[in-house]
Structures are given as C-alpha cells and as structure tokens.
C-alpha cells in the first residue's frame, strides 16, 4: 500500500492585527494526504487560506494548530509544525521545494545560474548543473538569448518560467506549487503540464494551487476543497 509523504491534520492558521487587537482567521481545520507520484490540488474561493496551507507546509508560517507530518527519504516522520529551523533548512535543501508566484534571486545572476542553483547546493559540478538548467529553460520555452541575462529584466511570464525551472530542476520529493501557470500563455502552460507529468512519473509528490478548473481536471490526481475560515 502506497504511504503518504505528507499528512496534514487539523491545520489552522490565524493572524493577529496588533494595531486593532483583532484575530484574522485564514485556514480552518484542513485535513488531507499527499502521495508520491500524485498531484494534490488545493481549491476553494479566495480567502480560504490556500496559500497559508502551502506556506505552513514549507514552514514560512507556523500553524496556529494542527500537525504537518512529513515522511523523509530515510523513512523518519517529522511534524513540520514542531521541527527545528535546522531541520527545516535541511529538508528545503534536500527534499521539499516551493515554486511561488514571484521570483526572488540575486539581480546580477544570469537565468541559467539561477536555475542551476539548487543542483549546485547539492554538490553537482557547475558545468553539468548549467547544462541541465539550459535544457529545462529550453523545455519551458525560454529563448536561448536570455539564458545568460539576469531575470530582473524579464517580463512577468519569462520570470515565472525561470521560477518554475528552478523549482522543478532538482526533483524534490515534495514539490509545492502556488499558481505555477498564472502568468503563462497556453503553449507554455502545456509545456509545464508535461514537466509536471514527468515529475509524477519519477515519483515526485506535489501539492498545488490552481484557480482554473480545467487545469485541475487535467493535472490533479486528488482535490482538496478548503472551507471558508471561521470568524473569531
């Protein structure tokens, strides 16, 4: 029986407005599992806390309540809600990746080096890392003339393609995706879907937010619908 790589149980997230002394609910009683080789889509209206869940799994946010149990490559189960910062950094480097809606990178680094960075952090030779980065940039329809150019000068769609390439290149065991095709044209979206299908074939587990139902139907193996938060 296939074991889940991630189990989220009773996840809640609230924020405090200190200026007004009020509590702002975000995610409420979220429960689901994510399996290797399958993509789980988070759906629901705006304000149901989809991004809060992703950031909770990545530990950009600490949950207000609940458990986030991750099964490592070694078979150890770690509650990400309780893990140390050192453990989280190790998992981000080796096992958990996150593609956000925005590209954050050093302004003077070329696109190929931005994409190659996760492989270099794992100890890969620079030449091989760049070769793989260029191949993925090509697969995602980034023109070769841009590969050595800093992405800060790119259009929104071009930046998103570089962002995706950097997130996909290392094939993390768990990949988090926050609207990965939001700024892309239909042709590039098709290429992204092909890449995600390829990752699933290699056993990568994915947790993603998509706002377009047709994309959910095309790529998702499991769907989790989030409920509106409960007012405090």
N, C-alpha and C positions, 0 to 999 in steps of 0.2 A: 504493500500500500504506500502510495506517494505521501511523504511527510511534508508539511508546510515549512517554508523557510521563514515565514513571518506570521505571527498570530497577534492580532490587536483585540484586546478585551476591555470593554467598558471605558474606552478613551473619551476623556472630556478635556476641553480647553476653554478657559475663561481669561479675559484680560481685565485689568483694573485701571480705570480712569482716575488717577490720583487727584487731578485737579477738581473733579466733581464728586469724588468719593463713591463712584458707581462701579458695578461689576458688569462687564460686557460679555455675554456668552458667545462662544464660537462653535465648537463641536460638542455634540451631546450623545453619550452612550453609543459610541461607534464600535462595531464588532465585525471582524472579517479575518480571513486567512489568505495568504498568497503562496502559490506553489511554484516550484521550479518548472521552467518551460511554459509558463502560462502568464497572461497579462490580465490583471485585475483592474477594472476601470472604476473610478470614483465618480459618481454623477449626483446631480441634485441642483436646486436653484442657487443662485448667488446668495451668499450669506450662510450656507450650511456648513462651512468650515472645511472644505475640501483641501485647500492649501495648508490649513492648520494641521490636518492629519499628516500630510506629506512632511511638513517641517517637524512635526513631532516624531515621526519615524527617523528622520535624519538627525534629530536632536538639535535643530536650530531653535526649537521651542521645547520647554519642559511641559509635559502634560499636567493638567490640574488634578487628574485622576486616571486610573486605569493602568494596564500592562501592555507593553510592546515587546513581545518575546521573539528574538531573532535566533535562528539556528545557524551557527557558524560552520565553515567548511570542516572544522575538526569535530563537529557534532555537539559542541557545547551550546547550551541555551542561555542567552543573555537577555535580561529585561532592559531594553534600551532606556526606559524611563528612570532606571536606577543606576545605569552604568556610569563609570568614571569618565572624565574628559579624555584621559589617555586611551581608554578602551574605544571610545567613540572615534577618536582620530585614527586609530589603527584600523577600525572597521571601514571608515571612509576611504582610507588608502588602499585597502586590500579587497573589500567585499561589497560595499554599498556605494552606489553612485547616484547623483542627483542632477537632472537637467532642469534648470529653472527657466523662466521666461526671459531672463536677462543674462547677458554675457559679461562676466567680470574677469578681467585679465590685465596684465601689465600693458600700458599703452604702446610701448615701442616694440613689442614682440610680434613677429610675423604669425600669420594664421597657422602655418604648418607646425610651428613650435608650440603654439597654444594648444593645438590638438594633441601633439605628441607628449605633452607634459605628464599625463597620468602614467604613460608607459615608462618614461624616464624615472619617475618616482619609484617605480617597481624594479628599477635596475636595468632596464633594457638599454642596449647600445643606441647612441644617438642617431646613427645612420639608419638603423632598422626602424627605430621609432618614427623618424621623419618619413621613411618610405611608406609605412603603414598609415601615417597621418595623411599623406598626399593621396593615397589610394581611397581613403574614406572621404576626403574632401571632394574628390572626383565623383565618387558614387553619389554624393549628395548635391551634385550639380554646382559646386563652387568653381568658377573659372580658374584655370591654372595661373593666369596673370595675377591673381590675388593671393596665391599661396604664401608668398613672402612678404605680403603687405600687412601692417597692423590692422586688426579688425575694427579698431576705433573709427576708421574712415568708412566702414561698410554701411550699406543700407540695413534696415531692420531685418529683412528676410535673409540677407547674407550673414549677418551676425548670428541669427538663430541657427543657420546651417552649421556654422563653426561651433556654436554651443552644443548642438546635437552631436557633431563628430567627436568633440572632446568627451562627451558623456558616454558615447557608445564604444569608443575605441578599446577600452580596457576590459570590456565584457564583465562587469561586476556581477556577483552572484545575485544581487538585488538592485534593480535599477528603478529609481523614482523619476517620474516624468510629469512636469507641470505644463500642460497645454503645449506639447512639443511641436505642433504644426500650426500654431496660431498665426504666424506671420508668413506662411509659405503658400506658394502657388500650387495648383492641383498636380502638376508634374512632379514637383519636388516632394509634395506630400506622398505621392505614390512611391517615390524612392525611399522615403523614411519608413513607410509601412513595410517595404521589402526588407529593410535593415532590421526592423523590429521582429519580423517573422524569422529572419536569420538568427537573431539572438535567442528567440524562443527555441529554435531547433537545437541550439547549443546549451539549452537548459537554464538560460537566464530567467529569473523571476522578475516580473515588472508590476509596478503599481503606478497608475497614471490617471491624470485628469484630462478628460476631453469634453468640450462643450457641444460638439456636433454629433448628433445621434448616429449619423451614417458612419462616422469613424469608429464609434463604439461598436457598431454592428460588424464592421469589417475586421477589427483587430482584437477586440476583447474576448477572452475566454470566460471571464467571470465579471459580474457587475454588482457593485455595492451602491445603493441609493442612500444618501445621507438625509437625515431628518433635520428640519429647522431646529435651531437651538432653543432650549427652554429659558425663558426670561427669568433673571434672578429676582 
